[in-house]
Amino acid sequence: MDSNEQTSYQCSECQAGHVTRRYITYFTWLGDQLVSVPNFPAWVCDICGRREYDHQAILWLNMLLNPEAGKPTSKPVRKAPTIRKQPTRLGDTKP
C-alpha cells in the first residue's frame, strides 16, 4: 500500500462511519446471468454499509466481461501503394 494512500475517511452517506478498504464479493448482472466476483476491492462504511467500488478494479472487470474480450481484433486492410507513372516531358528520350 502506498504510504500516501488514505486508509480511511468519513462516510459521505451517514457522516458517522469510517470508510475503509475491504475485499468483498461483488455481484453484477451480465445479461440475464448473475456474476459473482470474490475478493473484490471496495471501500465500505463500518456504520451504514455504503460501498464504493475500486475504480480500477471495475474497469478491469468490465474489460473481462466484455463479450468481445478474447476475440481477435479486425485490422484494417491496407492497400498496396499505387505507383504513378511519371509523365514524359517533351524532349525526353526513351532508352
N, C-alpha and C positions, 0 to 999 in steps of 0.2 A: 504494500500500500504506500502511496506517495505521502511523504511527511506533510505536504501542503494540503492534502485532501482532508476535508472536514469529516469527522467521524460521526457526528450527529448534529441536528439542528431542530429548532422549534417547529412543530407541525403547523402548517398554514390552515388546516381544516378546523382543528379543535382548539388551537392556541395553548393547549395544556401539555400535550405529549411531546416526546422527543422522537424524531425520526432517525432511525439507524439502518445501516446496510445489513441485509439478511439475504439468505438464499432460500427461496420458497418454490413451490410448484406453481408454474404459470399455466393457465388454461386459456385456450382460444379456439374459435371455430374456423375450420377450413372447409368451406362449402357446408355440407351437412354432417361433417365429422368433427367430433371434439378431439382436440390435440392437447396433450399434457406434456409439459417440459419440466422435469425435476431439476433442482439446484439452479434455479434462475435468479440472477441478481436483481434485487429490488430494495427500495427504501421504504421501511414500514414504521408507522407510528405505534408506539407502545401503549397508547391510551385508546384512540379511536380506530386503529387498524388501517388507516388510509395507506394505500400503496402507490408508490411511484416507481415505475419500472425503469431499469437502467437503459438509457437511450441507445448506447452502442449495442447492447445485447438484443434489443428489439430490432435494430437494423439487420444484425446477423441472422436472427430468426426469420425475418421477412424474406431475406435472400434465400435461406434454406427451404422455406415453404413455398417459394415462388414456383408455379407449375412449369416454368421454363428452365428451372435450375437443372444443370447437368446436361442439357441439350446443347449440341454444338451450335455456335452462332453462325449465321449465314454471312459469308464475306461477300462484299460487292464484287461482281465480275469485272475485271479490268480488261479493257480493250487494248490490243497492241497499238502502239503509236503508228499513225499513218505517216508514210514517207512521202513528202511532197517533191515532185519533180521541179527542179529549178527551171524557170523559163529561159529559153535560149535568147541570147541577145544578138542583135544584128552584128555581123562581123565575127561571131564566134565560129570557129571551125571545128568540125567533128573529126575525131581521130579515125 
